[in-house]
């Protein structure tokens, strides 16, 4: 592999440092398969093989250490096959590290690739670990990584207090435009965690970069994380999870397609393209999901093709499409209800009930005004936590 990269990861810079300060410390590592340096070497192996550090515990977020579990699928504590270290599940009986899980560590290191959307749970596993570090007097080190959908554009609304959940723990927009290191600084101060926090910054990352601009290897953070376009669509298309439309889970194009058995794909294609949405083209598609919604059922719908990534607005685009589908199929289209949830899943993803009500009424003006205020406020709030200018 070529060791000269345009962007140097936090993990690369961390292992270039003098490790003497950590020599007698017991290290816990919150990671998954994306924890690797720019030459694909596993962060677990790098820590375990290093003569001056002592790795004592591993912590795994949603989808597990190998990122092979399905969304929402719980898993138990286990033992790491090659190192024989305990793997503590942060997506099992609890999502918060207990005092017992923190007993055999002095320092927690976080090294996971995020994808830049509010709903992605790894950033909340990081926040819960920060809270555990503050509670137990342990240090937290975040090895920073790029935001693969860029750091300049912010889009969406902030979560209302009553709508917080593990897909929206803090009031940040659908597309936040921050790295995990910047978010850690933001969470630590804005939400009064106040743990002993250190960020190991990247070198050479620019806010305008998409992942393809970094010349870094790409390891999918979760089973349905596929292409660059999928990640850029996700801040919008994840909202579809809260409806009876398929967001493409169980296909090779999750979060790039929208459909259902009751949809006429060609008609929807023509109607969406007639909206004149910017930087995107809808193409009719037929698919049969292998799991999740409409498993083994023939569906039609559209695939969204991006024509200009830099200017594309995923949240605005998907909301326009949902309004159109509600108008075309008012008797078939609906928002899902789960008896165990206080609010509809769509509202938890949206962070309020304004958007759902606006779609049903055919008027989202209140939501748009709220989003405009929220985005402006967040941009001001985040300013002092940005590490890369």
C-alpha positions, 0 to 999 in steps of 0.5 A: 500500500502507498503510505503517502495519503492525502488525508492522515487518519486520527489512528495513523497519527495516534500511533506516530506519537510517543506512547510513554504517557499510556505505558501503564494504562489499561486501554479499552477500545470502542470500535468495529470493523471500520477501526483500521488505519490507512493501510487496512490494519485493524485498530484492535491488532495495532493496540494489542501488538504494541509493546507499550500499551495494554489493551484490556477490553473491547466495546461493540456498538450496534451491528457488532464488532464485525458490523454484520448484525442487522439494524436493531438486532441485539447481541450479547457480551462475548470473547474476542477470538484472537485476543481472548479479550472481553467484548462488551455489547453496547447494543444488548441489555443496555446501550450504556456502559455499566460501572462493571464494564469500566472496571478494567480500563483506565482509558477508552479509545473510540475509533469508528467511522460515522456517515454524517447523519443524525440517525446513525447510532455510533455517535450516541454509543460514543456519547454514552461512553463519554458519560461513563468515563465522566462518571467513573473518572476515566479518560476518553480519546477519540481518533478522528475520521472524515465525515464521508458526506462532507463538513460544509453542508448542514440540513434539517431540523433539531430534535424537540426534547420530547422526541429524543431516542437512540436515533436522535439523542441530541438536538443536531440536524439530520445532516450535521456536517461534523466529524466524530471528533468535533461531535465529541467536543460538541457533546462534551460541552453543550450537553454537560458531559464534561469527561476528560476528553482528547481528540487525535485530529486528522491531517489534511482533511478539508470540510469540502471533501467527500470520502472519495476525495480523501484517497483513504480506504473505505470499509462499510460501517454497517450492512446497509452502508454501500456507496457514496451516493447512498450515504449522501441520500441517507439523511433524507431516505432514512426517514422512509423507515418510519413509513410503509414504503420500502427504503430498499433494505433487503436489496443491493441498493438500500436507501437509494430506492423508494418503493412498495407493492402498490406503486407504479414505478414509471408513473412515480418516476415521471411525477418525481422528475416533473417536480424539478428537484435539483441535482437528482434524477428518479429512475423507475425500478422493480425489486423484491426485498429479501428481508424487512418490509415486503420480504419476497413481494414484488415492488415497484418504485424509483432509484434516486441518481445524484447528478451533483453531489456538492449541491444535493439536498437529501432531506428537502428532496425526500420530503418532496417525494413523500408529499408526492407519494401521499398525494398519489396514494392517500389510501395506501401510504401511511406512517408506521405505528409501534405500540412500544414507542411513545411516538410514531417511528417517523416522528423519532427520526424527524425529531418532531411531529411537524413534518409528519403532520405537514406531509399528511396536510400537504403543507410543510411550511411550519416544518420548513420555517422551524428547520431554517431557524434550527439550522442557523442556530446549530451552525452558530453553536457548532462553530467553536467545536470545528477542528478543520477550517 
